[in-house]
Amino acid sequence: MPPGGGDEAYRRQLEEIQKVDFALVELNLYLDTHPTDLQALRQFNQLAQRRQQLCYAFEMTYGPLMHFGHSFSRFPWQWPDTPWPWQV
């Protein structure tokens, strides 16, 4: 397990990202059928920005959340470190 991978802060930050992801999926589905709802679009954009901030903070502390170039890795290569976010 990587440093901090099992601590409470790790779990709390990951859960916050998951909450925002859930809201973004729901808003995405809503906006597919209500594309002119400006309030929903604003909320989607605010949450997308919030997600970016949360992911950046998480990745700077614990390592990458996504692969294939969607997240950066510090040296040494961090992907072999576990647990991965989806294993928590």
N, C-alpha and C positions, 0 to 999 in steps of 0.2 A: 504494500500500500504506500503511495507517495506521501511525503510530508503533508499533513493537513487533510489528506483524503478522507479520513474518517471522523474529522472533528465536527463540532456543531456548526461552526461558521460555514464550512464547506456545504453542509446539508441545507442550511438556511439560505445561502446565496443561490444554490442550485434550485431550491424550491421556488424562490422568487422568480427566477428565469422561467421556470415551468408555468407559473401562474400567468406571467405576461404572454408566454407562447400560447397558452390556452385562449386567452382573451383575443389575441391576434387572429387565431384560426376562426373563432366565432365571428369576429368582425369581418374577416375576409369573406366568409360565407354570406353574411348579411349584405355586405356591399356588392356581392355578385348579383343580388336581386334588387338592391336599392342603391344604385350607383350615384344618385343625385342627393343622397343624405349627407349634407355637408358636416353636420355634427358627428356622425359616425366616422366619416373620413378623417376629420380632425383628431378624433380619439384614436383611430388606427395609426395615424402618423405620430402622435405623441407616444403611443405604446411602442411603436417601432424604434423610435429614438431611445426610449427608456431601455428597451431590450439591448440595443447596441451598447449602451453605457454599462448595463449589468454584465453583459458577456465580456466586455473589455476588462472590467474589474476582476471578474472571476478568472479569466484566462491569465492575467498578470500574476495572480496568486497561485493558481492550481494547475495551469496548463490548458491546452486547447480543448475546445468543446466539439469542434467539427474537423473533418479532414478534407482532403482533396483541395487544399488551398483556401478554404474558407476561414481557417484560423491559423495564426502564426505559432511557431514552436520556438522556444528558447533552446539553447544548447545545454546538454545533449538532447537529441531527439526525444520527445516526451510521450509519443504514442504507446510505447511498451508499458508505461506506468499504469497501474490499475489502482483503484477501481475507475472505470470510465463512467462518465455521468449517467449513462443509461443502466449502470449496474447498481446504482445507489437506491 
